Amino acid sequence: MKATFARFRNWLAGLSFRSGLIVAGVCVLCYVISFAQMLLPISVGAKSVLWVIFYGFAKAFQYTAIAILGKSGIQRIRQRFKPNKQ
């Protein structure tokens, strides 16, 4: 089991930076859906189920994006959004 997890993590780390950004974008979309569904005119039980599902997907995509991007990818994204001092 441990070896399978390590192989999967290494496979994710081998994916491209662009793939990591796409997965991170899907993560943001799932977060938005998980909270926006509260505005729908449906029962509280259905809203709860939708929230759990989409929030769970968001967390899964979040950690997957972090595994794909790694430390250097996160730093690359931060550099992109850092204000220029020129």
N, C-alpha and C positions, 0 to 999 in steps of 0.2 A: 504494500500500500504506500509506504513511504517513498519507494523508488518511483512509483507511478506518479505521485504528486510532484516529485522533483523533476521528472521528465516533462510533465505538463508545464510546470513553471518555467523550465528552460526553453520549451517551445514557444511560450508566450513572450519571453524576453527576446527571442529571435525575430519576432515580428517587427515590421517597420514602424517608424515614428508616425507616419500617416495613419496606419492602422490604429495606433494608440489614440490619436486624436479623434478618429471616427468613433471608437468605443467610448471615449469620454463624452462626445456629443450625444450619443445614445443615452448615456448616463444622465446627462442634464435633461434630456427629453423625458425620461422616465420620472425624474424628480418633479418636473412640471406637471406631468399627467397625474402623478400620485396626489398632488395637492389641488390641482384644478378640477378634478372630478368631484370635489366637494360642492361645487356649484351646480351639479346636475340635479334635476328634480327626481331623484330615486330614493329608495328606502335607506335608512341608516345602516342596515345590515349589508346591503349591496355596496354602499360607499366604503364601509369598513373592509370588505373583501377586496375591492379594487385598490384601496390604499395599501393594504398588506402586499398584494401582488406587485404593484408598480414600485413601491418603496423597496421591496426585496430585489426586484430587477435592477433598480438604480444602484443599490449597494453592490450587487454582484458585478455590474458593469464598472462601477467605480474602482473596485479592487482589481479587476481585470485590466483596466486602463493603466493603473499604477504599475502592475506587473509588466505590462508591455512597454511602457515608457521608461521605467526605471528612474534612477536618480538623475542621470544626465538628461533624460527627456523632460523631467519636471523642471530642471534648471533652464533648459532651452525655452520652455514655455514662459517661465518667469522673466527671462531676458527680453522676450518679445513684448511683454506687457509693461516692462519697466519704463518709466518716463525718461526721456532723454534730457540730459543736463546741459545741452548745447544751446 
